[in-house]
Amino acid sequence: MNFMQKNPLPLPARGEFASVKSTMETVFDWQYAMRKKNLLNLYEKGKELSWNASDLAWDTEVDLDRMMQERIDGGFTAMTNQLMQPPKPFTDETAMLFMRHQNAFMLSQFLHGEQGALLATAKIVQTVPNAEAKFYAANQVADEARHVEVYHRYLTEKFGLSYEILPSLETLLDDIILDPRWDITFLGMQILVEGVALAAFSLVRMQLPDEPLIQDLITRVMQDESRHVAFGVISLEEIYADQLTSAEMREREDFVIEGAHLLRERFLLTPIFERLGWDSKVWTDWAINTPFQKGFRQMTFAKIVPNLKRLGLLTPRVRDAFEKMDLLRFEHLKDSVDEPEAPPPTELVELLNTYLQSELGSGEKTAAL
């Protein structure tokens, strides 16, 4: 691991470091019973599929200006205005600027979320009661350190533009770390944060199809994260089936509902508009209401909803909250145990390809998206 941080990340208001005082029990498992074969199988798979961040092709030239100019030449600005219906039509220059900042913002939040996952999974090693879960969590800690490494290196060495952590994401990470109950750590990190991340990773891959380094990086990370989410589902489904009181279940419902609201705020893009000097209120209202952005925020829950259903947490209270957020459409999709890989956001892919076929008329341009 040897690289130069050419473009350090901006710091949040709390400064260089943030301390969260958490209290938790550290649990030894003296049985070593190893009864959960599905977790042991996942642990074996994690070991087999481990990779070295240094093996990525870091010498790849990442010329974002050239890539964006090629898209502009292919009608990107007209497509963006048609699909996104911005409050002020994009020019070639502002379309390129927005897309670059949007990707920088998304990649930065991935980085910050991965550090949260690193700390949360280290906590799981200490608190989860069975040895096989400790084994897999220890393997995941190494995964998360690698994810922090690659996103940080890409942002500071290749992309050259980044954002501080979004307050809503920071609040959720604090809640996950602060809570002493190991199942809440699983629920917040493995099910909510990483479930949303899987869908968001797909969008960045769609937006940067002609950048091979980020394609390789995100593909590797997604393979790891799909196992992490499955780890959370496998670990929680037994205790959520019959081991919680009604009061304890209600606390989990509250956590899920509040976490879902915080994660939706993650994609409102307000920090981008503020940094660009655009009217923050006007553009944030647009990000909330425009069909394309709304569709993306909804699709990020495509794995979360079926996973919660499998866990028995799609209760009447959670269903009511999710219905108001228009998320129940995903309840019949496959969960992360039956289908570990997160599919790309289907509705957005269809919308984009339909537009390209009808407006640009070129199969080559459709494939290029």
C-alpha positions as CSV (number, residue, x, y, z in Angstrom):
1,M,0.0,0.0,0.0
2,N,1.9,3.0,-1.3
3,F,0.2,6.1,-2.7
4,M,0.2,9.8,-2.3
5,Q,-2.9,11.6,-1.0
6,K,-3.0,14.4,-3.5
7,N,-6.4,15.7,-2.6
8,P,-7.3,15.3,1.1
9,L,-10.9,15.0,2.0
10,P,-12.7,18.0,3.5
11,L,-13.4,17.7,7.2
12,P,-16.9,17.7,8.8
13,A,-17.8,20.3,11.4
14,R,-16.8,18.0,14.3
15,G,-13.2,18.2,13.1
16,E,-10.5,15.6,12.3
17,F,-11.7,13.0,14.8
18,A,-15.1,12.2,16.3
19,S,-15.3,10.2,19.6
20,V,-18.4,8.2,20.4
21,K,-18.6,6.8,23.9
22,S,-20.2,3.4,23.7
23,T,-20.8,0.8,26.3
24,M,-21.0,-2.9,25.4
25,E,-20.4,-6.4,26.7
26,T,-17.6,-8.5,25.3
27,V,-18.8,-12.1,25.0
28,F,-16.6,-15.2,25.0
29,D,-18.1,-18.4,23.4
30,W,-16.5,-21.3,25.3
31,Q,-18.6,-23.9,23.5
32,Y,-17.2,-23.4,20.0
33,A,-20.2,-25.4,19.0
34,M,-20.2,-24.3,15.3
35,R,-23.8,-25.3,14.8
36,K,-24.6,-22.6,12.2
37,K,-23.3,-24.2,9.1
38,N,-24.7,-21.5,6.8
39,L,-22.5,-19.0,8.6
40,L,-19.5,-21.3,8.4
41,N,-20.1,-21.7,4.6
42,L,-20.2,-17.9,4.3
43,Y,-17.0,-17.6,6.3
44,E,-15.3,-20.1,3.9
45,K,-16.6,-18.2,0.9
46,G,-15.3,-14.9,2.4
47,K,-11.8,-16.4,2.8
48,E,-11.8,-17.8,-0.7
49,L,-12.9,-14.5,-2.4
50,S,-10.6,-12.2,-0.4
51,W,-8.6,-9.8,-2.6
52,N,-5.7,-7.4,-2.3
53,A,-6.4,-3.7,-2.9
54,S,-2.9,-3.3,-4.3
55,D,-3.8,-5.6,-7.1
56,L,-6.1,-3.1,-8.7
57,A,-4.7,-1.3,-11.8
58,W,-3.9,1.9,-10.0
59,D,-1.8,3.0,-12.9
60,T,-5.0,3.4,-15.0
61,E,-5.4,7.0,-16.2
62,V,-8.7,8.4,-14.9
63,D,-9.5,11.3,-17.3
64,L,-13.0,12.4,-16.2
65,D,-12.9,15.5,-18.3
66,R,-12.3,13.5,-21.5
67,M,-15.0,11.0,-20.6
68,M,-17.6,13.7,-19.8
69,Q,-16.7,15.6,-23.0
70,E,-17.3,12.4,-25.1
71,R,-20.7,12.1,-23.5
72,I,-21.5,15.8,-24.1
73,D,-20.6,15.2,-27.8
74,G,-23.0,12.3,-27.8
75,G,-26.0,14.3,-26.6
76,F,-25.6,13.8,-22.8
77,T,-26.9,17.3,-21.9
78,A,-30.2,16.9,-23.8
79,M,-30.7,13.4,-22.2
80,T,-30.0,14.8,-18.7
81,N,-32.5,17.6,-19.1
82,Q,-35.1,15.3,-20.4
83,L,-34.7,12.6,-17.7
84,M,-34.0,14.8,-14.7
85,Q,-36.1,17.9,-15.6
86,P,-33.9,20.3,-13.6
87,P,-35.3,23.6,-12.3
88,K,-32.9,25.4,-14.7
89,P,-31.9,23.5,-17.8
90,F,-28.3,22.2,-17.8
91,T,-25.8,23.6,-20.2
92,D,-23.0,21.4,-21.3
93,E,-20.8,22.9,-18.6
94,T,-23.2,22.6,-15.7
95,A,-24.2,19.1,-16.8
96,M,-20.6,18.0,-16.6
97,L,-20.1,19.8,-13.3
98,F,-23.2,18.3,-11.7
99,M,-22.4,14.8,-12.8
100,R,-18.8,15.1,-11.5
101,H,-19.9,16.4,-8.1
102,Q,-22.7,13.9,-7.8
103,N,-20.2,11.0,-8.3
104,A,-17.7,12.6,-5.9
105,F,-20.5,13.0,-3.3
106,M,-21.7,9.4,-3.7
107,L,-18.2,7.9,-3.6
108,S,-17.4,10.0,-0.5
109,Q,-20.4,8.7,1.3
110,F,-19.4,5.2,0.4
111,L,-16.0,5.8,2.0
112,H,-17.5,7.2,5.2
113,G,-20.1,4.4,5.4
114,E,-17.2,1.8,4.9
115,Q,-15.4,3.3,7.9
116,G,-18.6,3.0,9.9
117,A,-18.9,-0.6,8.8
118,L,-15.3,-1.2,9.9
119,L,-16.0,0.0,13.4
120,A,-19.4,-1.7,13.6
121,T,-18.1,-5.1,12.5
122,A,-15.2,-4.9,15.0
123,K,-17.9,-4.3,17.6
124,I,-19.8,-7.4,16.3
125,V,-16.7,-9.6,16.9
126,Q,-16.8,-8.6,20.5
127,T,-20.5,-8.8,21.2
128,V,-22.1,-11.5,19.1
129,P,-22.5,-14.7,21.2
130,N,-21.5,-17.5,18.9
131,A,-18.1,-18.3,17.5
132,E,-19.0,-18.9,13.9
133,A,-20.4,-15.3,13.7
134,K,-17.3,-14.0,15.3
135,F,-15.2,-15.8,12.6
136,Y,-17.2,-14.3,9.8
137,A,-17.3,-10.8,11.4
138,A,-13.5,-11.0,11.8
139,N,-13.2,-11.7,8.1
140,Q,-15.6,-8.8,7.3
141,V,-13.4,-6.4,9.4
142,A,-10.6,-7.1,6.9
143,D,-13.0,-6.6,4.0
144,E,-14.1,-3.2,5.4
145,A,-10.5,-2.0,6.0
146,R,-9.9,-2.9,2.3
147,H,-13.0,-1.0,1.2
148,V,-11.9,2.1,3.1
149,E,-8.5,1.8,1.5
150,V,-9.7,1.6,-2.1
151,Y,-12.4,4.3,-1.9
152,H,-10.0,6.7,-0.1
153,R,-7.2,6.1,-2.6
154,Y,-9.5,6.5,-5.6
155,L,-11.0,9.7,-4.3
156,T,-7.7,11.3,-3.3
157,E,-5.4,10.0,-6.0
158,K,-7.7,9.6,-9.0
159,F,-10.9,11.5,-8.7
160,G,-9.5,14.6,-7.0
161,L,-12.9,15.8,-5.6
162,S,-14.6,14.7,-2.4
163,Y,-17.1,15.5,0.3
164,E,-17.3,15.3,4.1
165,I,-19.7,12.9,5.7
166,L,-23.4,13.8,5.4
167,P,-24.9,14.6,8.8
168,S,-27.8,12.1,8.5
169,L,-25.4,9.3,7.7
170,E,-23.2,10.3,10.6
171,T,-26.2,10.3,12.9
172,L,-27.1,6.8,11.9
173,L,-23.5,5.5,12.3
174,D,-23.4,7.1,15.7
175,D,-26.7,5.3,16.7
176,I,-25.3,2.0,15.4
177,I,-22.1,2.3,17.4
178,L,-23.7,3.7,20.5
179,D,-26.3,1.0,21.0
180,P,-24.9,-1.9,23.2
181,R,-27.2,-4.6,21.6
182,W,-25.4,-6.7,19.1
183,D,-28.5,-7.3,17.0
184,I,-29.1,-3.6,16.6
185,T,-25.5,-3.3,15.2
186,F,-26.4,-6.0,12.7
187,L,-29.7,-4.4,11.9
188,G,-28.3,-0.9,11.4
189,M,-25.2,-1.8,9.5
190,Q,-25.7,-5.1,7.7
191,I,-29.3,-4.7,6.8
192,L,-29.9,-0.9,6.4
193,V,-26.6,0.8,5.6
194,E,-25.0,-1.9,3.5
195,G,-28.3,-2.8,1.9
196,V,-28.7,0.7,0.6
197,A,-25.1,0.8,-0.4
198,L,-25.5,-2.2,-2.7
199,A,-28.1,-0.4,-4.8
200,A,-26.1,2.9,-4.8
201,F,-23.0,1.1,-6.0
202,S,-24.9,0.0,-9.0
203,L,-25.9,3.6,-9.9
204,V,-22.2,4.7,-9.9
205,R,-21.3,1.8,-12.1
206,M,-24.0,2.9,-14.5
207,Q,-22.8,6.5,-14.5
208,L,-19.1,5.7,-15.1
209,P,-19.3,2.7,-17.5
210,D,-16.2,3.8,-19.4
211,E,-13.9,4.1,-16.4
212,P,-12.4,0.6,-15.9
213,L,-10.7,1.2,-12.5
214,I,-13.9,2.2,-10.7
215,Q,-15.8,-0.6,-12.5
216,D,-13.3,-3.1,-11.1
217,L,-13.2,-1.5,-7.7
218,I,-17.0,-1.4,-7.2
219,T,-17.5,-4.9,-8.6
220,R,-15.1,-6.3,-6.0
221,V,-16.7,-4.3,-3.2
222,M,-20.2,-5.3,-4.2
223,Q,-19.2,-9.0,-4.1
224,D,-18.0,-8.5,-0.5
225,E,-21.0,-6.4,0.5
226,S,-23.5,-8.9,-0.8
227,R,-22.1,-11.5,1.6
228,H,-22.1,-9.0,4.4
229,V,-25.8,-8.4,4.0
230,A,-26.5,-12.1,3.8
231,F,-24.5,-12.5,7.1
232,G,-26.8,-10.0,8.8
233,V,-29.9,-11.8,7.6
234,I,-28.7,-15.2,8.6
235,S,-27.6,-14.0,12.0
236,L,-30.8,-12.2,12.8
237,E,-33.6,-14.4,11.4
238,E,-33.6,-16.9,14.3
239,I,-33.7,-14.4,17.2
240,Y,-36.2,-12.2,15.5
241,A,-38.5,-15.2,14.8
242,D,-39.3,-16.0,18.4
243,Q,-36.8,-14.6,20.9
244,L,-38.0,-11.0,21.3
245,T,-40.8,-9.6,23.5
246,S,-43.4,-7.3,21.9
247,A,-41.6,-4.3,23.6
248,E,-38.2,-5.3,22.1
249,M,-39.8,-5.8,18.7
250,R,-41.3,-2.3,18.8
251,E,-37.8,-0.9,19.6
252,R,-36.5,-2.6,16.5
253,E,-39.4,-1.2,14.4
254,D,-38.6,2.3,15.6
255,F,-35.0,1.8,14.7
256,V,-35.8,0.6,11.2
257,I,-38.3,3.4,10.5
258,E,-35.9,6.1,11.8
259,G,-32.9,4.6,9.9
260,A,-34.9,4.5,6.7
261,H,-35.7,8.2,6.9
262,L,-32.0,9.0,7.6
263,L,-30.9,6.9,4.7
264,R,-33.3,8.6,2.3
265,E,-31.8,12.0,3.3
266,R,-28.4,10.6,2.2
267,F,-29.4,11.1,-1.5
268,L,-30.9,14.5,-1.5
269,L,-27.6,16.1,-2.8
270,T,-28.0,19.3,-0.8
271,P,-24.2,19.6,-0.1
272,I,-23.6,19.6,-3.9
273,F,-25.9,22.5,-4.5
274,E,-24.4,24.4,-1.6
275,R,-20.8,23.9,-2.8
276,L,-21.7,24.8,-6.4
277,G,-23.5,28.0,-5.2
278,W,-26.8,27.0,-6.7
279,D,-30.1,27.9,-4.9
280,S,-30.1,25.1,-2.3
281,K,-33.8,25.2,-1.5
282,V,-34.9,25.2,-5.1
283,W,-32.5,22.4,-6.1
284,T,-33.2,20.3,-3.0
285,D,-37.0,20.5,-3.7
286,W,-36.2,19.3,-7.2
287,A,-34.1,16.4,-5.9
288,I,-37.0,15.4,-3.6
289,N,-39.7,15.5,-6.2
290,T,-38.2,14.8,-9.7
291,P,-39.3,11.3,-10.8
292,F,-35.7,10.2,-11.7
293,Q,-34.2,11.1,-8.3
294,K,-37.2,9.8,-6.4
295,G,-37.0,6.6,-8.3
296,F,-33.4,6.2,-7.4
297,R,-34.0,6.8,-3.7
298,Q,-36.7,4.2,-3.8
299,M,-34.6,1.6,-5.6
300,T,-31.9,1.8,-3.0
301,F,-34.4,-0.1,-0.7
302,A,-34.8,-3.0,-3.1
303,K,-32.8,-5.3,-0.9
304,I,-33.8,-3.8,2.5
305,V,-37.5,-4.5,2.2
306,P,-37.4,-8.2,1.3
307,N,-34.6,-8.7,3.9
308,L,-36.8,-7.1,6.6
309,K,-39.7,-9.3,5.5
310,R,-37.6,-12.4,5.9
311,L,-36.6,-11.2,9.4
312,G,-40.3,-10.7,10.4
313,L,-39.7,-6.9,10.7
314,L,-42.1,-5.9,7.9
315,T,-44.7,-5.5,10.7
316,P,-47.8,-3.4,10.4
317,R,-46.0,-0.4,11.8
318,V,-43.1,-0.7,9.5
319,R,-45.4,-1.4,6.6
320,D,-47.3,1.7,7.2
321,A,-44.2,3.8,7.3
322,F,-42.8,2.2,4.2
323,E,-46.1,2.6,2.4
324,K,-45.8,6.3,2.9
325,M,-42.3,6.2,1.4
326,D,-43.6,4.1,-1.5
327,L,-41.3,1.2,-0.6
328,L,-43.6,-1.8,-0.3
329,R,-43.3,-2.5,-4.1
330,F,-40.1,-4.4,-3.2
331,E,-41.4,-6.8,-0.6
332,H,-41.8,-9.7,-3.1
333,L,-38.3,-9.5,-4.5
334,K,-35.7,-12.0,-3.4
335,D,-33.8,-11.4,-0.2
336,S,-30.1,-11.4,0.2
337,V,-29.9,-15.1,1.2
338,D,-31.7,-16.3,-1.8
339,E,-30.1,-13.8,-4.1
340,P,-26.9,-12.3,-2.6
341,E,-26.1,-10.0,-5.6
342,A,-28.0,-6.8,-5.8
343,P,-29.4,-6.2,-9.3
344,P,-29.0,-2.8,-10.9
345,P,-31.9,-0.4,-10.3
346,T,-34.2,-1.9,-13.0
347,E,-36.7,0.9,-13.3
348,L,-33.9,3.5,-13.9
349,V,-32.1,1.2,-16.4
350,E,-35.4,0.8,-18.3
351,L,-36.0,4.6,-18.2
352,L,-32.6,5.4,-19.4
353,N,-32.5,2.9,-22.2
354,T,-36.0,3.8,-23.4
355,Y,-35.0,7.4,-23.6
356,L,-31.8,6.6,-25.5
357,Q,-33.5,4.3,-27.9
358,S,-36.3,6.9,-28.7
359,E,-34.3,10.1,-28.6
360,L,-30.8,9.3,-29.6
361,G,-31.7,6.3,-31.8
362,S,-28.2,4.7,-31.5
363,G,-27.6,1.2,-30.1
364,E,-24.0,2.2,-29.5
365,K,-25.0,5.1,-27.3
366,T,-27.5,2.9,-25.4
367,A,-24.7,0.3,-24.7
368,A,-22.4,3.1,-23.7
369,L,-24.6,4.1,-20.8
